[in-house]
Every structure is written in structure tokens, then in C-alpha cells.
Amino acid sequence: MKTQPALFISHGAPTFALEPGVAGAQLGALGRTLGKPRAVVIVSPHWQTRGAVGIGAASRPETVHDFGGFPRALYQLSYPAPGAPDVARRVQQVLADAGIRAALVEEQGLDHGAWVPLMHLFPDADVPVVQVSMPVDLDARKAYELGRALAALADEDVLVIGSGSLTHNLYEFRTGSTEEAAYAREFSQWVREAVLAGDRDRLIGSLEQAPHAQRAHPTAEHFLPLLVALGAARDVLPATVLDGGIRHGVLAMESYVFGARVDVDAAAEVA
């Protein structure tokens, strides 16, 4: 079986589904370059559970529109990817092997942290998807360890994705400013340097060490999927940066491929 890298994807606001911009084009090129894996296992901050990690085990997961106040067209979108109950059971096994409690959730659909980026990465919705929840008490170290537990799937042609946002200040997003905030660029650059250096410790400590970390992430849940992806990578280096720019002034759309060097610009030119 093919060994897969691990991905961190910034999904930004739900409107990313309608306004792909450069970040969407990069994800499309990345999907064409990677080809179709056996399945995707994706962790999003929009599904959080207490007591045990939840694993979506539906054979046909619904598209969940878990947001309000956005354009009506968003609520008409669907992402009809099949589920993968067999992969869900395998996820439960690898988590149990790592001492992590996990439960299959038959009725769980795909929230927008899952289906919005996947619309760009695999637009034909022909790759089976299993969503995994984030525990409500997750911290940086636990997020990395969750990823380490999922790393076994890479050798089984399963692509593990942490979907979050490299910066995520909802208060500033809601002000409607379009002028790029310097702090978002500075925080992103600091994280990018750590990614390209393969510096796990620096990345795990980002929310304590990076410039403007508290402003970039008043709460941690949208940053932690990056650490899940970091842990899930068989090899952190080489790393590929997808610089999706900064949307709405404060949402950095930067994404990372851990364990593979990918020329998304060349792939986009071929498409």
C-alpha cells in the first residue's frame, strides 16, 4: 500500500466553500498530485466530545451546515462522499492501542471543518471520509499524541488531515475589516519557519512562544489540528507550504504537507 503524508489545512470561514481563491486552487492541485488515497481521516475543531474520542462510522455521512448568518447558497451545498466503517473501526483500534478511549458514532455527519476543505481537495467526493472528534480537554501535547496514534494509518494508504485555521480571531473577523493585520502575517511566518525546520518542540509550544499567539488564537481549538497532523506524519520533513494568503484581514489560509515535497504551482499549471 502507498504511504501517505499528513496534512494541515486552514479552512478559514465557511465562505471558503464559495470563494476558493488561491488557497482553494492550491488544494485542488494538491489533490491531483497526491492522487486518491484509500480513505481520509479528518480531525476538525467543530466536533468536540467529552469522555472519549468520537469516530464517525456512517456509511453515508451527511453534510452538516453547522454555522449561521452566511449566504443562503452555502446551505445548499453538499459533499456526498461515502463513509468508511471499516476504516472507522481501524481508527478505533489504533487509538485503543495508544491507550486513547474512542467510540464509533454511527449517525455523525461531516461538519464544515471537514467538507469545506475536502470540496477543494477532492472535488468529486469519491474518497471515503471518516471524521474524528477533538476531545474538549485537548491541549498541545495531547493533540500531538492523538496524531501519533493515527500515524499507523499512513502506511495503509489513509490520508490523515488536521483541519483548522492558522489564525482564528473570530471577534476581529466579524468586524469585517479587509486590511491585512500585521500580527496574522508575523504569527504565520513564525509557524512556517518551524514547519520548514521540522522543529516539533517549537510547533508544540507555538501558542506560548510565537509572536501574537494569544491574538491569533484567543482559544486554541483551531490551532490544535496542526499538531494532530504533525504527530500523524511518518516523516515531518520534507514539508510543503501552501501559502493561501490572508482572507478577511485576519484569517491566514496557510496549509502544510508533512512528509512530502509537492509542487502545487506546477500541478495547477497542468490542470
Secondary structure, DSSP 8 states (H G I E B T S, - for coil): -----EEEEE--SGGGGT--HHHHHHHHHHHHHH---SEEEEEEEEEEESSSEEEE--SS--B-----SS-HHHHT--------HHHHHHHHHHHHHTT--EEEETT--B-HHHHHHHHHHSTT--S-EEEEEEETT--HHHHHHHHHHHGGGGGGTEEEEEEE-SS--HHHHHTT--S--HHHHHHHHHHHHHHHHT-HHHHHTHHHHSTTHHHH-SSSTTTHHHHHHHHH-S---SEEEE---EETTTEE--EEEES----HHHHHHH-
